[in-house]
Amino acid sequence: MSDLQIRKLKKQAQFKDIQHEHEIRRLTQNSQKLQEQLQKSAGSFTPRDKLLQKTHEKELTAYKQTICRLEENNRCMLEEINNLKETLELHQTGIDLHIEASGAWTNADT
């Protein structure tokens, strides 16, 4: 092999080495970017169990709120029923007093 061929081969080898170094730097930078993205997304990742737990807690809260509203509605209905009973008793007493005052039933008995 001549000196010219040896120099040519050395230059080709150097050129290939430089290309490989650039490729390694590029791959390393891409790897670092991907690792950073993975760390960011891992921080925002919520495991399936936690999602199910949160969903379950939301459902329980909704059920408890519904129960509270139903209990309040029942309380209001019971108050309304008591008010209606009192009103009915007052009307019945009023009718009885009116009948007694008119003497309609006493006259019919004699």
Residue pairs with C-beta under 8 A, 6 or more apart in sequence:
99 105
100 106
